[in-house]
Amino acid sequence: MKIIILGAGQVGSALAEHLATEHNDITIVDINGDRLRSLQERMDILTITGNGAYPSTLKRGGAEEANILIAVTSNDETNLVACQVAATLYQIPTKIARIRSLHYLAHEELFGANAFPIDVLISPEQVIADYIRRLVAYPDALQVLDFADHRVQLVAVKAKTAGGPLVGHSLKSLPTYLVDTDAEIAALFRQGVAIIPTGSTVIEPHDEIYFLTEKPFVKQVISMVTPLTPPNQKMIIAGGGNIGTRLGTALEKDLIVKIIERNPARIEALATHLTSGIVLQGDASDKELLLSENIENTDIFCAVTNQDEANIMSALLAKRLGAKKVMALVSRPSYLDLVEGGDIDIVISPQQVTIGSLLTHVRRGHVANVHSLRRGTAEAIEIIIDGGQNASKVLGQRIKEIPLPTEAIIMGVVRANRLILGHHNPVIETGDRVIILVLDKRKIRQVERLFQEGTLMVV
């Protein structure tokens, strides 16, 4: 496919890197020539210096032959106009835009066939807020990802030394401990190395385990490898921007929420959105402020300002002062390498969270969900099986008969709102939602070919 990406920032660059490895024809456009030169040195892509909203710039980028336009510049107006130009002048079939401002997002009538012709609207702040909200709901989880309209979840959790009953035992004993439910442990990582488990695989302390189950049973499965932490009750959010505002309004019904914000103007805006949440003016890296707000009794501290350094420092300080769990939003890849595995419990990469939403609409075939895992090295994909005249040859096959690469695992199938896990080896039927874990993203295209309409069962 020919894909034009507008914006070579962190999301645009990470997306280009993702897609360039999958035999796509990628053009990336940005007004910053130095940023583009750095990308071209690392990837086999075409770069265009210019304003992506200008017709001449899009034409130079090959808009007349493009299949997809992805507008992820830092300017909402540029993204909106670029989609309009792409539709009116070049009839690009699929137009995806990142829109941040609530002033636009509050009016759905602005987007669609009779307004700005945007096929897919991505609000990164909402995507990130939803991601964090799921982590707050499961205090012991490292990652929680939704499938099948939120009915099924893929969860990453670390086994504890003094953990649940499965630690130190083989996976074949899992059914003994589960009551009225089932789960698929699809993969685990031990000292950073992926292991595709079998029934004889023994769970060891510090293993990072990925399991799939229905949403009501997530906590029961987590308890198999780590003692359950009591539900979160008190939360401090550092940063009252779009993400902090969305988090606060979503969680204040269930938690005691405090938001720390420096900007007086933002504080006034926050006050109009929150009902029971408390807004504090100050610096989240101020030790005295955190102590005065009883940080030692806080269940979760989440730093989501637009500055990586502020997020890292405030999260580290909160942890040192006694916060039970701390999270930090960190954009720069170099900072991610420094802080992962340290005192910050969960480091959230906004570009990796957002990329999954974008990839869902770029992948070939009937893809319903894509989630990027482990810094983009792996993916979890949900594919809907179509039973049309040129249906994929996986239709009518049992899971174990499908010649997947060894790095790909079919974790389960959702049929009529019911999860059938992979180890039950169901036959694939029309309308099934097949959930696949691909541990090596270089195998994505190979997996996609198996599930595309009219494809042959050849690897």
C-alpha positions in Angstrom: 0.0 0.0 0.0 1.0 3.6 -0.6 0.7 5.5 2.7 1.3 9.2 3.2 2.0 10.3 6.8 1.8 13.9 7.7 3.9 14.8 10.7 7.3 13.4 11.6 6.9 13.8 15.4 7.1 10.9 17.8 3.9 9.3 16.7 4.4 9.8 13.0 8.0 8.6 13.1 7.1 5.5 15.2 4.3 4.7 12.8 6.5 5.1 9.7 9.0 2.7 11.3 6.3 0.2 12.0 4.8 0.3 8.5 8.1 0.5 6.6 9.1 -2.9 7.8 5.9 -4.4 6.4 6.6 -3.8 2.7 4.5 -0.6 2.4 5.4 2.4 0.3 5.7 5.1 2.9 6.0 8.9 2.4 6.4 11.1 5.4 5.8 14.9 5.3 7.0 17.5 7.8 8.0 21.2 7.8 11.2 20.2 9.7 13.9 19.1 7.2 16.4 18.1 9.9 13.9 15.7 11.5 13.2 14.2 8.0 16.9 13.7 7.3 17.3 11.8 10.5 14.4 9.5 9.6 15.6 8.8 6.1 19.0 7.7 7.4 17.3 5.0 9.4 14.4 3.9 7.1 13.7 3.2 3.4 11.1 5.8 3.0 10.4 9.0 0.9 10.5 12.3 2.8 8.9 15.6 1.7 9.7 18.9 3.4 6.6 21.1 3.4 3.2 21.9 4.8 1.0 18.8 4.5 -2.2 20.8 4.1 -0.9 22.3 0.8 -2.1 20.6 -2.4 1.3 21.0 -4.0 3.0 19.2 -1.0 0.5 16.3 -1.2 1.0 16.0 -4.9 4.8 15.8 -4.5 4.1 13.0 -1.9 2.2 11.0 -4.4 -1.3 11.7 -3.3 -2.7 10.8 -6.7 -1.7 7.1 -6.1 -2.1 7.0 -2.3 -4.3 4.5 -0.6 -4.2 6.1 2.9 -3.5 9.5 4.3 -2.6 9.7 8.0 -2.5 13.2 9.4 -0.7 13.3 12.7 0.9 16.7 12.8 0.9 18.7 16.0 -1.7 21.1 14.5 -5.3 20.1 14.4 -6.1 22.6 11.7 -3.4 21.3 9.4 -4.8 17.8 9.9 -8.3 18.9 9.1 -7.4 20.8 6.0 -5.1 18.1 4.7 -8.0 15.5 4.8 -10.2 17.9 3.0 -7.6 18.5 0.2 -6.9 14.8 0.0 -10.6 14.0 -0.5 -11.5 16.9 -2.9 -8.4 17.0 -5.1 -6.9 13.5 -4.9 -9.8 11.2 -3.8 -7.5 9.3 -1.4 -9.8 6.4 -0.2 -8.9 6.4 3.5 -8.2 9.5 5.6 -7.1 9.3 9.2 -6.6 12.4 11.4 -5.4 13.0 14.9 -7.5 15.7 16.5 -6.6 16.9 20.0 -8.7 19.9 20.8 -12.0 19.3 22.7 -13.3 22.4 20.9 -13.5 20.2 17.8 -14.1 16.9 19.3 -17.2 18.1 21.2 -19.0 18.6 17.8 -19.4 15.2 16.0 -21.2 17.0 13.2 -17.9 18.5 12.0 -16.7 15.0 10.8 -18.2 12.9 8.1 -19.4 12.9 4.5 -21.0 16.4 4.7 -18.2 18.0 6.8 -14.5 17.4 7.1 -14.1 14.1 5.2 -12.3 12.1 7.9 -12.8 8.4 7.8 -11.1 7.7 11.1 -10.7 10.2 13.9 -8.1 9.5 16.5 -8.0 11.4 19.8 -4.7 10.4 21.4 -5.6 11.9 24.8 -8.8 9.8 25.0 -6.9 6.7 23.9 -4.2 7.2 26.6 -6.8 8.1 29.3 -8.7 4.9 28.5 -5.5 2.9 28.7 -4.6 4.3 32.1 -8.1 3.9 33.4 -7.9 0.1 32.7 -4.6 0.0 34.6 -6.2 1.7 37.5 -9.0 -0.9 37.5 -6.5 -3.7 37.9 -3.7 -2.5 40.3 -1.6 -5.6 39.7 -1.6 -5.5 35.9 1.2 -4.1 33.7 -1.0 -3.8 30.6 -4.7 -4.3 30.0 -6.0 -4.4 26.4 -9.6 -4.7 25.2 -11.0 -6.9 22.4 -14.5 -7.9 21.2 -16.1 -4.6 22.2 -14.6 -4.7 25.7 -15.8 -8.3 26.5 -12.4 -9.9 26.4 -9.1 -8.6 27.8 -5.4 -9.5 27.3 -3.6 -8.8 30.5 0.1 -8.7 31.3 1.1 -9.4 34.9 4.3 -10.2 36.7 4.6 -13.3 38.9 5.6 -12.6 42.4 8.0 -14.6 44.6 5.4 -14.9 47.3 2.7 -15.1 44.6 -0.4 -17.1 43.8 -0.8 -20.9 43.7 0.5 -21.2 40.1 4.0 -19.8 40.8 6.4 -22.7 40.9 3.9 -25.1 39.2 3.3 -26.1 35.6 0.6 -24.5 33.5 -1.3 -27.8 33.2 -2.3 -27.3 36.8 -4.1 -24.0 36.0 -7.6 -25.5 35.6 -7.3 -26.9 39.1 -7.3 -23.4 40.6 -9.7 -21.6 38.3 -13.4 -21.8 39.3 -16.1 -21.6 36.6 -13.8 -19.8 34.2 -11.0 -20.4 31.7 -7.9 -18.5 30.5 -5.3 -18.8 27.8 -1.7 -18.1 28.9 -0.4 -17.3 25.5 3.1 -16.2 26.2 5.5 -15.3 28.9 8.7 -13.3 29.0 11.6 -14.5 31.3 14.5 -12.1 31.6 13.2 -10.3 28.4 13.1 -13.5 26.3 9.8 -14.7 24.9 8.6 -18.2 25.7 5.6 -19.8 24.1 4.4 -22.0 27.0 3.2 -25.6 27.0 1.4 -27.5 29.7 4.8 -28.5 31.2 6.0 -24.9 31.5 6.7 -23.9 35.1 5.8 -20.3 36.1 8.8 -18.7 37.9 8.9 -15.6 40.0 9.4 -12.4 37.9 8.0 -14.0 34.7 5.9 -11.5 32.7 2.8 -13.4 31.8 0.3 -12.6 29.0 -3.1 -14.2 29.4 -6.5 -13.8 27.7 -9.8 -14.2 29.4 -13.3 -12.7 29.7 -13.4 -9.4 31.5 -15.3 -10.6 34.7 -12.6 -13.2 35.3 -9.4 -11.1 35.0 -8.9 -10.6 38.7 -9.3 -14.3 39.4 -6.6 -15.2 36.8 -4.2 -12.5 38.2 -4.5 -14.0 41.6 -3.0 -17.2 40.2 0.4 -15.6 40.0 0.4 -12.6 42.5 -1.5 -11.7 45.6 -4.3 -9.2 44.7 -3.8 -5.6 45.7 -6.8 -4.0 47.3 -8.8 -1.7 44.9 -7.5 1.8 44.4 -9.2 4.4 46.5 -7.0 7.5 46.4 -5.4 8.9 43.3 -3.2 12.0 42.6 -2.9 13.1 38.9 0.0 15.4 38.0 -1.0 17.5 35.1 -4.4 19.0 34.3 -4.2 19.0 30.5 -6.4 17.0 28.2 -5.3 13.7 29.5 -5.5 14.7 33.2 -8.9 16.2 32.7 -10.3 13.1 31.0 -8.8 10.8 33.7 -10.1 12.9 36.5 -13.7 13.1 35.1 -13.7 9.4 34.3 -12.4 8.3 37.7 -13.8 10.8 40.2 -17.0 8.7 40.6 -15.1 5.8 41.9 -12.0 7.3 43.5 -10.9 10.2 45.6 -9.1 12.2 42.9 -6.8 15.2 43.2 -5.2 16.9 40.2 -2.1 19.1 40.6 -1.8 21.8 38.0 0.5 24.8 37.8 -1.4 26.9 35.2 -4.1 29.1 36.8 -6.1 29.2 33.5 -6.1 25.4 33.3 -7.3 25.2 36.9 -10.3 27.3 36.1 -11.1 25.0 33.1 -10.7 21.9 35.3 -13.1 23.2 37.9 -15.9 23.3 35.2 -15.3 19.6 34.3 -14.9 18.0 37.7 -17.7 17.5 40.3 -16.1 15.8 43.3 -12.5 15.9 42.2 -10.1 18.4 43.9 -7.8 20.7 41.9 -4.6 21.9 43.5 -2.4 24.7 42.2 1.3 23.8 42.4 4.2 21.8 41.2 3.9 18.0 41.4 7.6 17.9 42.1 7.2 19.9 45.3 7.9 17.6 48.2 6.1 19.7 50.7 3.0 19.8 48.6 2.9 16.1 48.1 3.4 15.5 51.9 0.6 18.0 52.7 -1.7 15.9 50.4 -0.8 12.7 52.3 1.2 11.1 49.4 2.1 8.2 51.7 -1.6 7.2 51.8 -2.1 7.6 48.1 -2.8 4.3 46.2 -1.8 5.6 42.7 0.2 8.6 41.5 0.0 9.3 37.8 2.1 12.0 36.1 0.7 13.0 32.7 2.0 16.5 32.0 3.5 17.3 28.6 7.0 17.3 29.9 8.8 13.9 30.2 11.3 15.3 32.8 8.5 16.6 35.1 6.7 13.3 34.8 9.7 11.2 35.7 10.9 13.4 38.6 7.5 13.8 40.2 6.8 10.0 39.9 10.1 9.1 41.4 9.6 11.6 44.3 6.0 10.3 44.9 7.3 6.7 45.1 10.1 7.7 47.5 7.6 9.5 49.7 5.4 6.4 50.0 2.9 6.3 47.1 1.9 2.7 46.6 2.1 2.7 42.8 3.3 5.4 40.4 2.9 5.8 36.6 4.6 8.3 34.3 3.9 9.3 30.7 7.2 9.3 28.8 7.5 10.2 25.1 11.2 10.1 24.4 12.5 6.7 23.5 15.8 7.5 25.1 14.1 8.2 28.4 12.0 5.1 28.2 15.2 3.0 28.1 16.5 4.8 31.2 13.5 4.5 33.4 11.9 1.1 32.5 12.5 -1.5 35.1 13.4 1.1 37.7 11.4 2.6 40.6 8.5 3.8 38.4 6.0 1.0 38.4 4.5 1.6 34.9 6.0 3.8 32.2 3.5 4.7 29.5 4.6 5.5 26.0 1.9 7.7 24.3 3.1 6.9 20.8 2.9 3.1 21.4 -0.6 3.4 22.9 -1.8 5.6 20.0 -0.1 3.6 17.3 -2.4 0.6 18.0 -5.4 2.7 17.2 -3.8 3.9 13.9 -2.7 0.4 12.9 -6.2 -1.0 13.3 -7.2 1.1 10.3 -4.1 0.4 8.2 -3.9 -3.4 8.5 -5.2 -5.4 5.6 -8.3 -7.5 5.9 -11.2 -7.3 8.4 -9.1 -6.1 11.4 -11.1 -4.9 14.4 -8.3 -4.1 16.9 -4.5 -3.8 17.0 -2.5 -3.3 20.1 1.2 -2.7 20.2 3.1 -4.6 22.8 6.6 -4.5 24.3 7.8 -1.2 22.7 6.4 -2.2 19.3 8.2 -5.5 18.9 5.0 -7.5 19.2 1.3 -7.1 18.4 -2.1 -8.4 19.5 -4.6 -8.4 16.6 -8.3 -9.1 16.4 -9.6 -10.2 12.9 -13.2 -10.7 12.0 -13.8 -13.7 9.7 -15.9 -12.9 6.6 -17.8 -15.7 5.0 -18.2 -14.1 1.6 -17.5 -15.7 -1.8 -13.8 -15.1 -1.5 -13.6 -15.9 2.2 -10.2 -16.7 3.8 -9.1 -20.3 3.6 -9.0 -20.4 7.4 -12.7 -20.7 7.4 -13.7 -24.2 8.4 -10.2 -25.0 9.7 -9.4 -25.9 13.3 -6.9 -23.5 15.0 -4.2 -26.1 15.1 -4.5 -26.8 11.4 -3.7 -23.2 10.4 0.0 -22.9 9.4 0.9 -19.9 11.5 4.5 -18.9 12.0 5.9 -20.2 15.3 5.9 -16.6 16.6 2.1 -16.3 16.3 -0.5 -17.8 18.6 -4.2 -17.8 18.2 -5.3 -17.1 21.8 -9.0 -17.4 21.3 -12.1 -16.9 19.2 -15.1 -14.8 20.2 -18.4 -16.2 18.8 -21.8 -14.9 19.7 -20.3 -12.9 22.6 -18.6 -16.0 24.0 -14.9 -16.6 24.3 -13.6 -20.0 23.1 -9.9 -20.2 24.0 -7.3 -21.5 21.7 -6.4 -24.6 23.6 -10.0 -25.9 22.9 -9.0 -25.9 19.2 -12.3 -24.7 17.7 -13.2 -24.7 14.0 -13.1 -21.2 12.6 -16.6 -20.0 11.5 -18.1 -17.0 9.7 -18.3 -14.0 12.0 -15.7 -15.2 14.5 -13.4 -12.7 16.0 -10.0 -14.3 16.1 -7.5 -12.9 18.6 -3.9 -13.4 17.7 -0.7 -12.7 19.6 2.3 -12.1 17.2 5.6 -12.0 19.2 7.7 -10.8 16.2 6.2 -7.9 14.3 8.2 -9.0 11.2 5.7 -11.9 10.9 2.6 -9.6 10.8 2.3 -9.6 7.0 2.6 -13.3 6.9 -0.2 -13.7 9.4 -2.4 -11.1 7.6 -2.0 -13.1 4.3 -3.5 -16.2 6.0 -6.7 -14.3 7.0 -7.2 -12.2 3.9 -10.1 -13.1 1.6 -9.2 -15.6 -1.1 -5.7 -16.3 0.2 -4.1 -19.7 0.0 -3.0 -21.6 3.2 0.7 -21.2 2.4 3.3 -19.8 4.7 
